[in-house]
Amino acid sequence: MEDAFATKSHLLMCPFCEAHELRAFGHNSARCDSCGGLLSGPLLETLQRIIGLPDAVGGHACECGHPEMRRLPDGVYWCPACGSEVVPV
């Protein structure tokens, strides 16, 4: 697990405090030096897979995989591929 942290191009940020990076901590686990959060097993593996995904091409990618949703005049994002919409907060 320690080698995986050393070779990643992206840092794993702590999902608890969202401010500091995780450090290798024992076998198949990582810890945040700031808040003490500890991740291991499937959750850590999932985070490593997520950071391994390619960056989205568009400004607002859709969950269906389309690279960019269109912003409509009323502020709603609409996907031309699947038709889903994201309403602004």
Sequence and secondary structure as in RCSB ss.txt:
>XXXX:A:sequence
MEDAFATKSHLLMCPFCEAHELRAFGHNSARCDSCGGLLSGPLLETLQRIIGLPDAVGGHACECGHPEMRRLPDG
VYWCPACGSEVVPV
>XXXX:A:secstr
 HHHHHH SS  B TTTSSSBEEE STTEEEETTT  EEEHHHHHHHHHHHTS   SSSS  TTS S  EE TTS
 EE TTT  EE   
